[in-house]
Every structure is written in structure tokens, then in C-alpha cells.
Amino acid sequence: MPVRHLRFDVLTIFPAMIAGPTQESIVKRAVEAGLLTVRVHNIRDFASDKHHTTDDTPYGGGAGMVMKPEPVFLAAEHALAEAKSAGECGDDSAIVLLTPQGRLFTQDVAAELAERRHIVLICGRYEGVDERVREHLATDEISIGDYVLTGGELPALVVLDAVARLVPGVLDAESLAEESISSGLLEYPQYTRPASFRGWTVPDVLLSGNHAAIARWRRQQSLLRTLRRRPDLLARAELTPEDRKFLDSLRSEPG
Ligand code: ADE
């Protein structure tokens, strides 16, 4: 099977915010391994006036500044052309505007984006972005949660990280398969040495060497945690008849 490759172009007026996190750890290794390309473009470089202005006051008045459309369009067109000449995009690049008004980012959205070859991430700033960017440039708008950040840089990094790790080869296949959130449940508790730390001991079953018992305990802990902390996830989780029996026994427990 040919190696899949994903290219990200991040458009921002604060390129240093993107550069650091994408030059560390797993993303860095994936870039070095040729699985990912990450390019950062300073929107300011595409502003035509002497002061490289990227924002202006809103038509109609009111407080705050609005990001101008021209430099954002030019930066995006530059990124698309560069990706094309590098042979790193098809005709279906995703152009994602990070905004609190977007659709909510979830693992399913990450999986959907990980199927792409090319993703452009536009980091909005200030009080907003000219509406023509949404209407005529962005193909998608994403919010990472119901809270307001000072800009789209951290959300872009969140999306980049969550999508990058789903590209085949970026993580070892086993850790992805074992990961519980993709099966719809929360992770079971993990322990490492020492077996007793300040008097707090590791559950006996994990030291037993009984792999079937360990697997059963982990599954039950995942179910228990999900029921207690995120019962909303259970409705969509893939559950076996044994899982359901266990959950029923918990629900019928007093307290
Ligand atoms: N920009 C500011 N806040 C944001 C959020 N929660 N998600 C995406 N982009 C944003």
C-alpha cells in the first residue's frame, strides 16, 4: 500500500505560536519520516500596504477590529499553489476556518479530516474575520469547544495534532487500536512502577499475570468511568452483551 501523506498549511499572524509545537515530539517525527508536511504562512506577508495591515474597523461601526479579506485570500491561494506544485494536494483541499461559530471538533471530525491529503487552517484573530472569508474561501468552520480564545492558533494546533496522529504510520497501530475514545469509552486507569507508592498500591489483578483477568478488569474500569463521568458517551459506544450486563449490575447497585 502506498504511504499516505498529509499536508497542513497554517495561516496566521503569529507564526511563532505554530512553529514551536509542530517542531516537537510526534508531529516532528512524522514530518521527518515524510508522513506529514507542515507549512506556516504569515498572513501579514500578504498585506499590500506599507504597514502590512491585516485588520480594520468594522463597516457599520462598533467596537473591535475585523480581519481584512485580501491578505487571508492571498495567503490561502499561495498555500494552495505551493501544495499543488509540491504534488501534495488533490483538487479537494479542506480550507478550515477556526472559529467559535464552527461545528464542534470531535474525534469523528478528526477522523474525517485525516482522510484528506491537504488541509489549510486559517487562524482568525481579533473580534472577527471578514464574512467573505467564510462565504467564499473556507470549506469548513471548526470550533474546538464552547469557550472563546484570543485567536485560532491554539485551536489550529489542536486540530493539527488530533488529525496528524490518525495518519497511518504516525503512531504505532496498536496504540490507536487500544485507544478507548475511538471505541466510544473513556480510558481505564494505568499504572507503572513502583507497585507501592507512598502506600498507594497498584490493583492486584495488574500484577497477576492473568491476561484474561486484566483485559476484563480494564474493560470494566472503562465502562465504570464512562458511566460515572460521561454517561452521554455510552449511547454511542460499541457494547457487547457482557458489557451491558456489567453496566446493568452497576446501575442496580445502591448509591
Ligand atoms: N477562536 C477563538 N475561540 C475559538 C474556539 N473555541 N474554537 C475555534 N476557534 C476559536
Boltz pocket constraint, residues with backbone or C-beta under 6 A from the ligand:
constraints:
  - pocket:
      binder: B
      contacts: [[A, 98], [A, 99], [A, 100], [A, 124], [A, 142], [A, 143], [A, 144], [A, 145], [A, 146], [A, 147], [A, 148], [A, 149], [A, 150], [A, 151], [A, 152], [A, 155]]
      max_distance: 6.0
